[in-house]
Amino acid sequence: MRIVLAVLLMSCSVLSLADVQGVRLWHAPDSSRLVFDLNQEAEHKIFPLSSPNRLVIDIDNSKLLDSLNDLDLSVGPIKKVRWGMRDHKDLRIVLDLREAVEAKSFPLPPNQQYSHRLVVDLLPKNDSFKPLEITKPVLDAKETQSTTRDIIIAIDAGHGGEDPGAIGHGGIYEKKVVLAIAKKLEDLLKREKGFKPYLVRTGDYYIGLRDRTKKARKANADLFISIHADAFNSHRASGSSVFALSQSGATSEAARWLADKENSSDLIGGVGGVSLDDKEDLLAGVLLDLSMTASLSVSLDLGQMVLNSMGGVSKLHKHKVEQAGFAVLKSPDIPSLLIETGFLSNPGEARKLKTSSYQGQMASAIYKGIKRYFMQSPPPGTYLASIRNKSDRLKEYVIAPGDTLSVIAQRHATSMANLKQLNGLKTSIIRVGQVIKVPAS
Ligand SMILES: [Zn+2]
């Protein structure tokens, strides 16, 4: 009797239909991602059809509970979505496409946030693939003679799309807060001569952790900064922190906890199926020995300046740069920092982080720390390095009656802008007796 029951139960589970409960569509600049929510695992396959271009998604033993009519199809490769049942038990979804795509699909197991998911990624076909556009610094007429380059800062707003990051008091999402801070930091750096920001994530979509560092490398970044605002298992944890990579272990319990949580981002956001590349780890391991030491020491020095600067805006969680094994910091050749701008699990900090003015203060503190470091130690060949070389050969000049900044500039074969920069002057106003620096020759 017991055996019969077991067999019955088994056949029930085989026959039971999976419910497709809903779907989300995320658009990234170079791809689109469809995520189907299922109440249980289901077999599936996808295949493309041409003239006209379509993608067919077959989900076995399943039915659709929701309509797919609410998807935003105004951008991206999908023109229209149709669906129907086959043999009364299989769900077929047909995507009518604007162009041929490269499609990949994989299932994702449940986690604390979602049940079973089926992910379908639509990427541009190889032949029509447009590489990520990195706008090279545009030189204006005056600068064409010079060969100096800008310092490129890759700003990575953590999480995005399927992965909201921490969800704080009042339902605020980490992915939103950190994108806002990242964009404000981008604005500040755009306005600073000698710097060029590169925003890794520009909207609400997920990027795999490895892809974030890859994008930074493609952009020739001098520095990679990942911005976060996490939650801790205690409401009391508060303050900002700056992290650099540690190969050997986390410097504190919180550091280890946060690193584990960040690294699991890929499971929530879904690079699933595409396993983290072991070869890359091995390569990274070898390269780490060679160049990690150098970039790590830069990361620590720079991180400390950023942390000190942030101390003017918020409480600091720790007064030293902490170290932990964050996957997103594993670029062997680019100094990399992960910045926790506060804890969304702390009601007070969540309230502040939600406001545009506090986000602005945070961005400005990070910006000042970055600037201070690179003014002191500009990479060779950069505009800041050229300024510094010039400032090495300076002499003092005492302003005499009748002097104007433009006359002094002419007399010393330099520009007014340069004099202002050398002396940190905001305006051209000078007074008699004031001592300023001018080029020595
Ligand atoms: Zn985070």
Boltz pocket constraint, residues with backbone or C-beta under 6 A from the ligand:
constraints:
  - pocket:
      binder: B
      contacts: [[A, 158], [A, 159], [A, 165], [A, 166], [A, 174], [A, 227], [A, 228], [A, 229], [A, 230], [A, 262]]
      max_distance: 6.0
